[in-house]
Amino acid sequence: MAASENPDRQHTEAAGSPLLITVGAVAEMLGVSINTVWTMDSTGRIPSPIRLGRRCTRWRRNEIESWVAVGCPSRDRWEGMSGR
């Protein structure tokens, strides 16, 4: 399917990057494996994802970038810092 046939992809390309990213994209951004991201999530070492359904989990790109910029604090500390 060409980008012109997929409005979601067209929006992503126009904006530069998606607002919500997959576990694979998080893993790539952090330079770790997908399994490591899931472990970090289950142990509270990464910001909370958004659950869009039983099998659809995404993270906010800007939140991951901000979290890394301040040194990757624990989820509890991050939520305190970000006011969540």
CNS distance restraints for C-alpha pairs under 8 A (distance, minus, plus):
assign (resid   1 and name CA) (resid   5 and name CA) 6.13 0.50 0.50
assign (resid   1 and name CA) (resid   6 and name CA) 7.03 0.50 0.50
assign (resid   2 and name CA) (resid   6 and name CA) 6.76 0.50 0.50
assign (resid   3 and name CA) (resid   7 and name CA) 7.29 0.50 0.50
assign (resid   3 and name CA) (resid   9 and name CA) 5.87 0.50 0.50
assign (resid   3 and name CA) (resid  10 and name CA) 5.60 0.50 0.50
assign (resid   4 and name CA) (resid  10 and name CA) 6.41 0.50 0.50
assign (resid   6 and name CA) (resid  10 and name CA) 6.27 0.50 0.50
assign (resid   7 and name CA) (resid  11 and name CA) 6.13 0.50 0.50
assign (resid   8 and name CA) (resid  12 and name CA) 6.24 0.50 0.50
assign (resid   9 and name CA) (resid  13 and name CA) 6.14 0.50 0.50
assign (resid  10 and name CA) (resid  14 and name CA) 6.12 0.50 0.50
assign (resid  11 and name CA) (resid  15 and name CA) 6.08 0.50 0.50
assign (resid  12 and name CA) (resid  16 and name CA) 5.95 0.50 0.50
assign (resid  12 and name CA) (resid  17 and name CA) 5.38 0.50 0.50
assign (resid  12 and name CA) (resid  18 and name CA) 5.23 0.50 0.50
assign (resid  13 and name CA) (resid  17 and name CA) 6.47 0.50 0.50
assign (resid  18 and name CA) (resid  61 and name CA) 7.37 0.50 0.50
assign (resid  19 and name CA) (resid  60 and name CA) 5.89 0.50 0.50
assign (resid  19 and name CA) (resid  61 and name CA) 5.62 0.50 0.50
assign (resid  19 and name CA) (resid  62 and name CA) 7.36 0.50 0.50
assign (resid  20 and name CA) (resid  58 and name CA) 5.60 0.50 0.50
assign (resid  20 and name CA) (resid  59 and name CA) 5.34 0.50 0.50
assign (resid  20 and name CA) (resid  60 and name CA) 4.68 0.50 0.50
assign (resid  20 and name CA) (resid  61 and name CA) 5.71 0.50 0.50
assign (resid  21 and name CA) (resid  25 and name CA) 5.91 0.50 0.50
assign (resid  21 and name CA) (resid  26 and name CA) 6.81 0.50 0.50
assign (resid  21 and name CA) (resid  58 and name CA) 5.20 0.50 0.50
assign (resid  21 and name CA) (resid  59 and name CA) 5.27 0.50 0.50
assign (resid  21 and name CA) (resid  60 and name CA) 6.34 0.50 0.50
assign (resid  21 and name CA) (resid  61 and name CA) 6.02 0.50 0.50
assign (resid  22 and name CA) (resid  26 and name CA) 6.36 0.50 0.50
assign (resid  22 and name CA) (resid  57 and name CA) 6.80 0.50 0.50
assign (resid  22 and name CA) (resid  58 and name CA) 5.00 0.50 0.50
assign (resid  22 and name CA) (resid  59 and name CA) 6.61 0.50 0.50
assign (resid  23 and name CA) (resid  27 and name CA) 6.08 0.50 0.50
assign (resid  23 and name CA) (resid  34 and name CA) 6.28 0.50 0.50
assign (resid  23 and name CA) (resid  37 and name CA) 6.89 0.50 0.50
assign (resid  23 and name CA) (resid  38 and name CA) 7.82 0.50 0.50
assign (resid  23 and name CA) (resid  57 and name CA) 7.44 0.50 0.50
assign (resid  23 and name CA) (resid  58 and name CA) 6.70 0.50 0.50
assign (resid  23 and name CA) (resid  59 and name CA) 7.56 0.50 0.50
assign (resid  24 and name CA) (resid  28 and name CA) 6.16 0.50 0.50
assign (resid  24 and name CA) (resid  33 and name CA) 8.00 0.50 0.50
assign (resid  24 and name CA) (resid  34 and name CA) 5.85 0.50 0.50
assign (resid  25 and name CA) (resid  29 and name CA) 6.11 0.50 0.50
assign (resid  26 and name CA) (resid  30 and name CA) 6.19 0.50 0.50
assign (resid  26 and name CA) (resid  34 and name CA) 7.99 0.50 0.50
assign (resid  26 and name CA) (resid  37 and name CA) 7.31 0.50 0.50
assign (resid  26 and name CA) (resid  59 and name CA) 7.61 0.50 0.50
assign (resid  26 and name CA) (resid  64 and name CA) 7.71 0.50 0.50
assign (resid  27 and name CA) (resid  31 and name CA) 5.80 0.50 0.50
assign (resid  27 and name CA) (resid  32 and name CA) 5.04 0.50 0.50
assign (resid  27 and name CA) (resid  33 and name CA) 5.50 0.50 0.50
assign (resid  27 and name CA) (resid  34 and name CA) 5.37 0.50 0.50
assign (resid  27 and name CA) (resid  36 and name CA) 7.70 0.50 0.50
assign (resid  27 and name CA) (resid  37 and name CA) 6.07 0.50 0.50
assign (resid  28 and name CA) (resid  32 and name CA) 6.47 0.50 0.50
assign (resid  28 and name CA) (resid  33 and name CA) 7.60 0.50 0.50
assign (resid  32 and name CA) (resid  36 and name CA) 6.24 0.50 0.50
assign (resid  32 and name CA) (resid  37 and name CA) 7.18 0.50 0.50
assign (resid  33 and name CA) (resid  37 and name CA) 6.58 0.50 0.50
assign (resid  34 and name CA) (resid  38 and name CA) 6.44 0.50 0.50
assign (resid  35 and name CA) (resid  39 and name CA) 6.19 0.50 0.50
assign (resid  36 and name CA) (resid  40 and name CA) 6.04 0.50 0.50
assign (resid  37 and name CA) (resid  41 and name CA) 6.13 0.50 0.50
assign (resid  37 and name CA) (resid  46 and name CA) 7.88 0.50 0.50
assign (resid  38 and name CA) (resid  42 and name CA) 6.17 0.50 0.50
assign (resid  39 and name CA) (resid  43 and name CA) 6.12 0.50 0.50
assign (resid  40 and name CA) (resid  44 and name CA) 5.99 0.50 0.50
assign (resid  40 and name CA) (resid  45 and name CA) 4.78 0.50 0.50
assign (resid  40 and name CA) (resid  46 and name CA) 5.68 0.50 0.50
assign (resid  41 and name CA) (resid  45 and name CA) 6.04 0.50 0.50
assign (resid  41 and name CA) (resid  46 and name CA) 5.54 0.50 0.50
assign (resid  41 and name CA) (resid  47 and name CA) 7.43 0.50 0.50
assign (resid  41 and name CA) (resid  48 and name CA) 7.01 0.50 0.50
assign (resid  41 and name CA) (resid  49 and name CA) 7.99 0.50 0.50
assign (resid  44 and name CA) (resid  48 and name CA) 7.81 0.50 0.50
assign (resid  44 and name CA) (resid  74 and name CA) 6.24 0.50 0.50
assign (resid  44 and name CA) (resid  75 and name CA) 5.12 0.50 0.50
assign (resid  44 and name CA) (resid  76 and name CA) 7.37 0.50 0.50
assign (resid  45 and name CA) (resid  72 and name CA) 7.82 0.50 0.50
assign (resid  45 and name CA) (resid  73 and name CA) 7.08 0.50 0.50
assign (resid  45 and name CA) (resid  74 and name CA) 4.57 0.50 0.50
assign (resid  45 and name CA) (resid  75 and name CA) 5.35 0.50 0.50
assign (resid  46 and name CA) (resid  72 and name CA) 7.29 0.50 0.50
assign (resid  46 and name CA) (resid  73 and name CA) 7.65 0.50 0.50
assign (resid  46 and name CA) (resid  74 and name CA) 6.32 0.50 0.50
assign (resid  46 and name CA) (resid  75 and name CA) 5.46 0.50 0.50
assign (resid  47 and name CA) (resid  59 and name CA) 7.95 0.50 0.50
assign (resid  47 and name CA) (resid  63 and name CA) 7.53 0.50 0.50
assign (resid  47 and name CA) (resid  64 and name CA) 7.10 0.50 0.50
assign (resid  47 and name CA) (resid  67 and name CA) 7.52 0.50 0.50
assign (resid  47 and name CA) (resid  74 and name CA) 7.79 0.50 0.50
assign (resid  47 and name CA) (resid  75 and name CA) 5.23 0.50 0.50
assign (resid  47 and name CA) (resid  78 and name CA) 7.03 0.50 0.50
assign (resid  47 and name CA) (resid  79 and name CA) 7.72 0.50 0.50
assign (resid  48 and name CA) (resid  59 and name CA) 7.35 0.50 0.50
assign (resid  48 and name CA) (resid  75 and name CA) 7.10 0.50 0.50
assign (resid  49 and name CA) (resid  57 and name CA) 6.38 0.50 0.50
assign (resid  49 and name CA) (resid  58 and name CA) 5.54 0.50 0.50
assign (resid  49 and name CA) (resid  59 and name CA) 4.65 0.50 0.50
assign (resid  49 and name CA) (resid  60 and name CA) 7.37 0.50 0.50
assign (resid  50 and name CA) (resid  57 and name CA) 5.73 0.50 0.50
assign (resid  50 and name CA) (resid  58 and name CA) 5.24 0.50 0.50
assign (resid  50 and name CA) (resid  59 and name CA) 5.90 0.50 0.50
assign (resid  50 and name CA) (resid  60 and name CA) 7.80 0.50 0.50
assign (resid  51 and name CA) (resid  55 and name CA) 7.89 0.50 0.50
assign (resid  51 and name CA) (resid  56 and name CA) 5.97 0.50 0.50
assign (resid  51 and name CA) (resid  57 and name CA) 4.65 0.50 0.50
assign (resid  51 and name CA) (resid  58 and name CA) 6.54 0.50 0.50
assign (resid  52 and name CA) (resid  56 and name CA) 5.19 0.50 0.50
assign (resid  52 and name CA) (resid  57 and name CA) 6.01 0.50 0.50
assign (resid  52 and name CA) (resid  58 and name CA) 7.50 0.50 0.50
assign (resid  53 and name CA) (resid  57 and name CA) 7.28 0.50 0.50
assign (resid  59 and name CA) (resid  63 and name CA) 7.62 0.50 0.50
assign (resid  59 and name CA) (resid  64 and name CA) 7.31 0.50 0.50
assign (resid  60 and name CA) (resid  64 and name CA) 6.43 0.50 0.50
assign (resid  61 and name CA) (resid  65 and name CA) 6.29 0.50 0.50
assign (resid  62 and name CA) (resid  66 and name CA) 6.07 0.50 0.50
assign (resid  63 and name CA) (resid  67 and name CA) 5.94 0.50 0.50
assign (resid  64 and name CA) (resid  68 and name CA) 6.19 0.50 0.50
assign (resid  65 and name CA) (resid  69 and name CA) 6.23 0.50 0.50
assign (resid  66 and name CA) (resid  70 and name CA) 6.50 0.50 0.50
assign (resid  67 and name CA) (resid  71 and name CA) 6.62 0.50 0.50
assign (resid  67 and name CA) (resid  72 and name CA) 5.28 0.50 0.50
assign (resid  67 and name CA) (resid  73 and name CA) 7.12 0.50 0.50
assign (resid  67 and name CA) (resid  78 and name CA) 7.25 0.50 0.50
assign (resid  68 and name CA) (resid  72 and name CA) 4.83 0.50 0.50
assign (resid  73 and name CA) (resid  77 and name CA) 6.00 0.50 0.50
assign (resid  73 and name CA) (resid  78 and name CA) 5.73 0.50 0.50
assign (resid  74 and name CA) (resid  78 and name CA) 5.95 0.50 0.50
assign (resid  75 and name CA) (resid  79 and name CA) 5.99 0.50 0.50
assign (resid  76 and name CA) (resid  80 and name CA) 6.33 0.50 0.50
assign (resid  77 and name CA) (resid  81 and name CA) 6.19 0.50 0.50
assign (resid  78 and name CA) (resid  82 and name CA) 5.99 0.50 0.50
assign (resid  79 and name CA) (resid  83 and name CA) 5.70 0.50 0.50
assign (resid  79 and name CA) (resid  84 and name CA) 4.84 0.50 0.50
assign (resid  80 and name CA) (resid  84 and name CA) 6.57 0.50 0.50
